[in-house]
Amino acid sequence: MYRYDEFDAGFVADRVAQFRDQVNRRLNGELTEDQFRIHRLMNGVYLQLHAYMLRVAVPYGVLSSKQMRKLAYIARRFDKNFGHFTTRQNIQYNWPALKDIPEILDELASVEMHALQTSGNCIRNVTADHFAGAAADEIEDPRPYAEILRQWSSIHPEFTYLPRKFKLSLTGSPNDRAAVQVHDIGYQIVRNEMGETGFAVYVGGGQGRTPMVGPKIRDFLPVEDLLAYTQAIVRVYNLEGRRDNKYKARIKILVHEKGIEAMRQAVEAEFAAAGKDLLPLPAGEVERIRAYFALPALATKPAVSVGLEARRKTDKAFAAFVDANVAKHKVPGYGIVTISLKPIGGIPGDATSEQMEVVADLAELYSQDEVRVSHEQNLVLAHVALDDLSAVYDVLAKNGLATANAGLVSDIIACPGLDYCALATARSIPVAQRISERFGEDARAAEIGPLKIKISGCINACGHHHVGHIGILGLERKGVETYQITLGGTADETCSVGDITGPGFSSEAVVDAIETVVDTYIGLRRDTSEDFLSAYRRVGMAPFKKALYEKDTGADI
């Protein structure tokens, strides 16, 4: 895990002091809200429906136990005793008082955290695979490169005022858990024919009003060219991106309008002309930063835990948790544990201060003092010995954190929606709660199998509905909340944007409509091994559309 150096610490402290002065000027009336807006956005502060919201950066989703305890402390002292983990691997506080935010930033700085570049038209928090450094399928840990990009992009003078926000993501595995193809730039670590590692580069992906899967712009980028090539892409975007229309300002629109070949030529020309000569990435620097992310010295364990297997045979709930929430680790005798923040009927992504402290304690005792935040709004303990899983599970169960649903129907991504967000046009949270209550019972969830439902409360798509196997978009139509359903999306290595089924459904009818979709899938799948996405890609939209609309479903026709 990376540690701040003297520059980082001094830089963050200076920014906190600067923002404290700006807040004081806003509170005493020297700045209007409009004048204050640019200052607060540069420090991760939004004005939501009911209060200010503070978004805290969690670079590539990695936290220490100490940092997690600080987040819990902030939730308890300055908020309503909870925090909301987001699809950007960040955490949001929805109820801080403006006068307290400089003090919160001071508290964050004391544990090497901040809220810089979590908002505004800049390069945002760099995200990565939440299993990075532990996953059995990994080619190489992407986090050192994510850290290099974080350092390079922090308050980069050329890229502080881009046409629109800009998002980077990295994965080190062929199985993409970081959604790289729906980012402005996505990097996937690959090997070339000589066995060297480098990056496949995707550019111009994104969701929102105009969802697009990012096309591949480079099959192989050498490691030493990472910064130079990133600079070339962002520079082309900064020069040519639309600034006259915020709805057409993202790089995906530039790529679409230029065409991928013209975009590739422009990037390669910029790369050849300036970037490569100015910004080669020294191998020594890569190795220095890679050392911060070295795999911990894990004690040798048997590949099979006798105790774990014995309990699986006698404890149905424990067995379900292991099956759903424990992934294969690269080291025999260890597992990667997903802690679901999606209890049945709960608010997706929320954790209380007490729960955060429990997770911090477990990380310290059983997972090398490390916690991960996933873009699916869950937490992860990346290095748990299989022999310790029983003890970890018992603590999680005691604290409402042992829901065995990772990747299943009730593991729903949802934005805060109209309950909090000033941009939202419909509620997301109540729909997610009702769906999880309808389908979350163990036997029903097991019958359905892997299924990703994602819900957004407006066209901005913070709930990633475009890439849900089942996506739900809440819209306002004539003063009424209406929910549009999409099918067949995914953010993995086979990335696709979901297809719209047809007219939207009322708030009262949307959960029944989802049940119709699920029942249709179960009826047409070849057998229980054929998951929803595979079945949909085989049969297409027609049977689902027929089931949804050829009866009185409450669709807003």
N, C-alpha and C positions, 0 to 999 in steps of 0.2 A: 504494500500500500504506500502511495506516495506521501511524503512529508514536505510541508512548506519549507522553503529556504528563507533567508533573511529578506530577500527582495519581496517574496510573496507576503510575508508578515507585515512589512512596512507599507507595502502598497495597499493592502486591505485596510490597515489601520487609518491610513490617510483618507481613504474613500469614506470610511465610517464617519470620521470627523467632519469631512466636507458635507456629508448628507445630514448630519446632526444640525449643522448651521442652516441648511436648506429647509429642514422640517421646522425649526424655530421661526424662520421667516414666514413660512406658510401659516403657522399657528398664530403669530401675532399680526397677520394681515398684510405683511409686506409683499407676499406673493399671492396671486389669485390661484384658484385650482387649475385654470388653464396654463398659467405660467409655471406652476409646480409640476405639471404632468410629466414633462420631459425629465425632470430630476428624479421623480419617484420611479419612473419606468427604468431608468438606468440603474436603479438599485433594487429592482425586483418587486416594486410595490404597485399593486393594481387597485383601482377603485371599483368594487363590486356593487351588487344591488344594495346590500345592507351595511357594508363596512369596507375598510381597506383590507386587502389580502396581500400577504407576503409570500413570495415563492423563493425558496431556498435551493441553491444549486447542490446537487449530489453528483459530482463528476463521475461519469461512466457507472453510476449506481453503487459506488463502494463507500461503506461507512465503517468506522471502528466502533467498538463498544462505547468508548468515551464519547464519541460524536453522537451516537444514538441516545445516550443518556442526556446529553445536552438538548437534543431535540425534544425529549420527553419533558425536561425541565421548562423549556420555553412554552410547550403546550399547556403545562400546568399553571405557570405563572402569568403568561401573557395572553392565552387564548382560552377556549372553553374545554380544556383538558383533552384535546385530540388534535391530530394532524392528518392531512390528506395526502397520500402518496400518489404521484401522477404518472401519466404515460411518458413523461420525459425523464423518468427516474429521479424526479425531484420530490420535495415535500412542500405543501402549501399550508399556511395558517390563515384561516378565514375570518378571524375576529380580533386581530390586534388593534389596539388604539394607536393612532398615528404618533402620538407623543412618546410611545414606548418603543417604536421601531428602531431608532438609533441604539437604544440599550439592547434590544434583541440582536442587532448586528454586531455589537460589542461582544455579546455572549457567544455568538457564532464564531467570531474571529478568534476567541480564546481557545477554540478547538479546531482551528484551521478550516473554517467554513465561511461562506459568504452568500450573497444573493445577486452578485454581478452577472449581467448578461443572461438573466432568466426572463427578460422581456426586452422589447425594443427591436429596432431593425439592425440587428447585429448577429454575429455567430453565437448561437445559443449553447446551452449545456451539451457537451459531447456525450453521446450515449454509446453503450456497448452491450454485448451479450452478457446477461446476468449470471451465466454459468462460466464466464471467462476464467481461464486458469485452472479450472477443475473438470471441465467436461471431457468425457471419454472420447468424443468425436472430434476434438479440437486439433487443428493443424499447428496453431501457435496462439498464445495469449494476445488478444488485441489491445489490452489495457495500456501497455507502455506507449503504443502509438496514439491511443486516445489522450493520454496525458501530454504527449508531445504536442498534439493538436490543441489541447486546452491551453497550454502555456503560450503557444504561438498566437492563438486567436484572442487571448485576453486583452481587451482594450487595444486591439490592433488599430493603429491610427488610420490606415487606409480603409478598414472595413467596419468602422464604428457606425456609419450612417449608410447602410445598404438600402437598395430600393425596398426591401422587405426583410423579415426575419429569415435566418438561414440555419439549417440544421444538418449536423453530421452524425453518422452512426457507423460503427465498426463491428464486424464479427470475425472470429477466427475459425469458424466451423463451416463445413459444407451444409449443415442443417442450420438455416438462418433463424436465430432467436432474437435478432436485433432489428428486424424490419428494415434492412438497409435499402431495399428498392423503393421505399416510400419516403426517402429523405432527399434533401437537396443534393447532398453527396453521400453515397454509401460505399464503404470499403469492405471488401471480403478478402480475407487472407487466402491465397492460393499458392500452389507450387507450380513452377514451370517445368519444362522437359528435362532440365538439368538438376532438378530437385531444390532450386532456390525458392525462398519464400518472397512473395510480393503481394500486390493487391489487384483484384479485379475492381474496376471503378464504375460505379453507377452514378448518373447525374440526372437531375430533373424529375425525381419522384416527389410525390406529395399527395395530400388528401384535400380536405376543404371543399370549396365551391367547384373546383375543377380537378377531380382526382386523376392521378396519372401514375403509372408504374415507370420508374426511372429506367431508361435504356442504358445498356452497358456502353461506356465510352472508351474503355481500355480493357483488354483481356489481362494484361500483366503490367503492373507498374513496379519497378524496383523500389525497395525500401528506402534507399537514399534519396529518392525523388518525391517522397511523400509530401513534404512541405511545399516544394517548388510547384508540384502539380496542383495541389490544393489552391495555392496562391493564384495560379494561372486560371483555374475555373472561376474562383471568386472574383478575380479582376475582370474577366470577360463579363460576368454577370453585373458587376458594379458599373461598368462602362455602358453596357447595352440593355440592362434590365429596364422595364417600364417604370417610370416614376409619375406618370400622369393619371394612373388608374390603379388603386391599391388592389383591386380584384384581379389585375393582370400583372402584378409586380413580382411574383415569385419566379424563381429560375425555371420552374417547369414550363411556364408560359413562353419564356425565351427559347428553351429547347424545342418546344412544340412549333413555334413560329419560324425559327431558323431551320429546323430539321436537324436530326442528330449528326449527319455528316458535316454540315456547315458548322455546327457547334464543336464537333471534334476538331475540325481544321482550325477554328479560332483558338481553341484551348491549346492545341499543339503548337501553333504559331507563337502564342504568348509564352508558353513554356520554353520553347527554343530560344526566343529572343531575350528573355530576362530571367525567368524564374529559376531555371536549372543552375545557371552560373551564380546566382545570388544566394540561393538557399539549399545547398546540398546538406543532407542530414548526416552528420559524422557518425560513423559506426561506434566510436567510443561513447558518444552521447546516448545513443540507443542502448548500449550495454549498461551505462550508468543508470538510466531510468528503468531498464528491464530488471535490474537487481532489486528495485523496490517491490516488484511484483513476483518475485521468485516463489515457486511453490513452497509452502511451509514444510519443515522437516517433520513429516508425518510418521508416527511410530508404525512399525511393521505389524500388520494385522492379518488374520486368516481371511481369505476371499469370501468365505461364508461364515456368518455369525450364527453359532448354534443357539444362543439365547434368542436372537431375533426370530429365527425360524420356528422355534418352539412356541413363542408367543403368537406368531401369526396363525398357528394352527388352532389356538384356543380363544383368541380375541379378535372378533370380526371387525370391530372399529379400527383397531391397530393395523390389521391386515389391509383394510381399505386405504388407510393413510399411507402405508408403505407403497402400495401399488400405484396410488395417484400422485403422491407428493414427494417421492424419493427417486431421483434420477441417478444414472450410473456415473461414478467418479472415475477419473483416469487412474487413480491408485486403488489397487485391490483392497477390499476391506473397509472402504469409505463410500459415503453417499452424499448427494447434494439434496438438501431438504428445502422444499418450497413451503413457506408459511403463508397460508391463504389468508388474505384480508377480505374475504368474501363469505362471511358466515351466512347461513341461510336466513334471508330476510334482512340482512344488514346492508350498510352503505359501502359499496365497493371502494377499497383503497383507504378507508379510515382506520386509524389505530389510536387508542387512548394512550395517555402518558404512561399508565401502568403497564400496558401491553408493550410499549416501546422499551421500557425498562426490563421487562421479562426477556424480550428478545436480546437486549444487550447482555444480560446475564448469561443466557444460553450461548451466545457467540463467544463470550469470554471463557466459559467453561468447556465448550464442546466444539467450537468451530474457529479456532485460531484467531479469536478476537476480531472477527470480520463479519459484517452483514452486507447483503446486497439488496438493492431495490430493483425490481424488474419493471419493464415498460408495461407489463400486464397488471401493475398495481398490487403486487405481492412482495413479500420479503423472502430472502434466501439465506440459508446457512450453507456455505459452499463446501465445508470440509468436516463432515460429521462421521466419526467411526460407526460402522454398523453395530458394533457392540453397545454404543451409547444411544442408539435410536430409541430404545424403549424408555430411557430416562428423559430424553428430550421430548418425546411424545407426551408423557405424563404431565410435564410442566405446561406444554402447549394446551393440552386438553383442559387443565385446571383453569386456564386463563382465556378460554374462548378462542384459541388460535389453532385448533387441530382439525378444522374442517377439511375433509378428505376430498377435495374437488378440483385440484389443479388440472387445468385443461378440460374440465368437464362442463356441463351445461350451466351450472351455477357460478362458474368462475368468470363472471361477467366484467368486462371493462365498461365503465360509465363515467362520463364527465359530470361535474357538479350540476350542470343544467340550470333551469330557471329557479331552483332553490337558492342559488348563490350568484350566478354569473349574469352580468349586465348585458351580455351579448346573446344569451340564450333566448330561444323562442318557445321552448317546451321543457317539461320536466324529464329528467333522465333517471334520477335516483328512485322515485317510486315505481317506475316501470321495471328497473332492475330488481328491486326488492320483490315485486309480485312474481316475476319470472322465476327467481330463485326459489320462492316458496312453492310455486306450482311444480317445478321439476327437480328440486334439490333433494328430495327423499332418496335414500341410498339405492334402493332397488330400481327406481325409475331412472336415476342418473346412470347407473350401471348398464341398464338396458339401452339407453341412448348412445353411450360411449363418448369418445372425444368430440367436442363441439364448442366452437368459440362464438359467443354472442357478444356484440359490441354495440354500445348505445351512445349517441350524441344528441345533445339538446339544441343544436343549431347546425347550420351548414358549415361552420368552421371545423367540425369533425374532430374535436379534441378527444372524443371517445372512440376514434378509429373505426367508425361503423363501416366505412367503405371496404375494409379488409377483414370484416367479420365473416365467418361461414354464414352466419345470419347477422345482418346489420340492421339497426333501427335508427332512423333519423327523425327526431321530433321537430315539427314545424308548426307555425301558427297560421291558421287559415280561417279568415273571417272571425277572428277572436277566439277560435277554438283550437286546442292542441290536437294535431294530427300526426300520425306516425307512419312513415314510409318504410317499407321492408325491402332489403336487398339480400340476395343469396349468392353464394359462390365466391366470396372474397377470401383472401388470405394474405398474410404479411410474410410468409416463409419464403424459402428459396424458389417456390413455384408461384410467386406473387401474382395476384390478380385482384381487380376491383370488382366488387359484387354487382350483380344485375338487379335493377329495380323490378319488383314483381308487378307493380301496377298502382292503382290508387291507394292512398294511405288509409289508415285505420284510426278510429277514435281511441282515446285513452281507455275507455271501457272495453273496447274490442281487441286491442292489440295483443294482449296476452293469449287470448283464445286463438288469434291468428297464428301466433308463434306455435301454439300447440298443434294447429292444423299442419303447419310446415313440418314439425317434428314427427307427427303421426304419418304423414305422407312419406317421409324419408324411411321410417321403420318399415312401412309397407312395401317399399320398392327396392330396398337394399338386397343384395344377393345373399348375404349372410351377416352375422354380427361382426365379422372382420372388415366389412366395407364401411368406412367412416362416411360422415355426411358429405365432406368435400368431394371424395372420390365418387360417391353415388350421384351427387349433383352434376359433376363433370361428365358422367356417363350418360345420364338421362336428360339433362338440360332443364330449362325452366318450365316446360309445358305441363307436366303433371302437378307441379306445385301451384302454378297459376290456376289450373282447373280446380284444384281443391280449395283454393282461397276465394275465388270469385264466382264460381258457379253455384253458389248458395248464399243465403243472407248472412254475411259475415260482419257487417257493420262497416264495410269499406266506404270511404267518402267518395263515391262515384259521381 
